[in-house]
């Protein structure tokens, strides 16, 4: 899958959400570096900086593990 074309021309924009985040590496302003979270063909895609330059793809098992961890941490 071409993640960059999905990022820029996603067919299902209802399954995309930009979340305000902070880039610890580049030390930008708090909330300035958006994280695009989207779903494509059952895969959760995390796109830091919303550029498509580096994406993290989570299959169903990984996505459920992330959900469970966030639920545990946040209550």
CORTA-V174960 format. One line per field, one symbol per residue. ss: DSSP state (H for helix, E for strand, - for the rest). burial: + if it has 9 or more other ideal C-beta (glycine too) atoms within 8 Angstrom, else -. A space follows every 50 residues. Layout:
# CORTA-V174960
ss = ???
burial = ???
This chain:
# CORTA-V174960
ss = --HHHHHHH---HHHEEEEEE-----------EEEEEEEE--EEEEEE-- ----EEEE-HHHHHHHHHHHHHHH-
burial = --+--++--+-----+-+--+++--------+++++++++--++++++++ -+--+-++---++--+---------
